[in-house]
Amino acid sequence: MPLEEIRKKLDSVDKKIIDMIAARMELVKEISQIKKDKNMPLYDKEREKEVLKNIKLYAEEQGIDTTFIEDVFKLVIFYMRQKYEGNIDEGE
């Protein structure tokens, strides 16, 4: 397969990753609103541990370095928590 064709496929995968992050952000936004309405804390340490455990297991099944995936998800989770706790403005 020619290099440019592979790069186009890679660009498509990158867009799908962004779409999935956007979908995750919408779900986190919904969860945050429910928790605010019920006066629940936004941060749930046990749920975060569960999410990280699950993604590491899935990454391992896919043959992906689990430390790398854990680091990626920790960053995603941290960003979303900061955003919905009001520590990051909409445009950032």
N, C-alpha and C positions, 0 to 999 in steps of 0.2 A: 504494500500500500504506500502511495506517495506521502512524503512528509506533510505537505499542505493539507491533505485529506485527513491525516491523523490529527493535525492541529485543529482542524474544524470540529472533529469529533470531541477533542479535548475541550474546546470552547463550549460546546454543547453541554458536556458534563459539568463544567464550571457553572453554567447558568442554572442547571438543575440543582446544584448544591445551594446556590443563592436562593432559588425558589423554595427549597426545603427549609432553609434558615428563616426565610420570611414567614413560611407557614408555622414554624415553631414559635416565632415571635408573636404571631397572632394568638396562638393557643395560650402562651404564657400571659399575654395581655388579658385574656378572658379569665384565666385562673387568678391573676392578680386582682381583678375587679371583684370576683366572687369573694376572695379572701378579705378585701377591704370592706365590702358590704357586710361581711359577717364578723368584722373586727378580729380577724385571724392574723397571725404574723405571716408576712410574705415569705420569709425564709424558712425552709423545712430541711434541716440538716439530714434527717433520715431519708427523705425522698431523694435528695441529691446523691447520697450514698447508693441508693437503690438504682438510680439512673446510671451512675458511673459503673456500677457492677454489671448491669445489663448490657451497656454498650461495649464494655471490655469483653464480655463473653461473645457477643456478636462479632466484634472485630477479630477475635481469635478464630472463630469459625470461618471468617473470610480471609484469614491469613494475613491480617494487618497488624502491625506492631501495636500492642495494647497501650503501651506508655504514650505513644504518639496520639492515639485516639483519645485517651483520657485527658491529655493536655489540651487537645482541641476542644473537647466538650467542657472542660473546666473553664476555658476562656469564654465559650459561648454562654454557659450558665452564669458566670460572673458578670458578663456584659448585660445580660437580660435582667439579672437581679438588680444591678445598679440602675438600669433604665427604669424599671418599674417601681423602684424605691424612690425615684425622683432625683437621682444623682447625675443623670445624663439628660441633656435637652434633646428634644425630638430630632433636630437636624444633625446630631452628632453620630 
